[in-house]
């Protein structure tokens, strides 16, 4: 099982962890509330975990124009 980090706005693959030795505690997942976990972490059809975060480019767009968050996606 791999862990894929995907931007929640542009769907860009940010990174991937393939090591079965990495724990949820090492990734900080144990610090999330149940609501945050449900919003951020899902599983794909192949059993991999998908972690939806914001990439650096989308973060910069949001910092310059926070109202862009109201749009369906942040194309960059």
ABEGO torsion letter per residue (X at the ends): XBBBBBBAAAGBBABBBABAABBAAAAGAAABBAAAAAAABBBBAAGBBBBBBBBAAAAAAAAABAAAAABABBBX
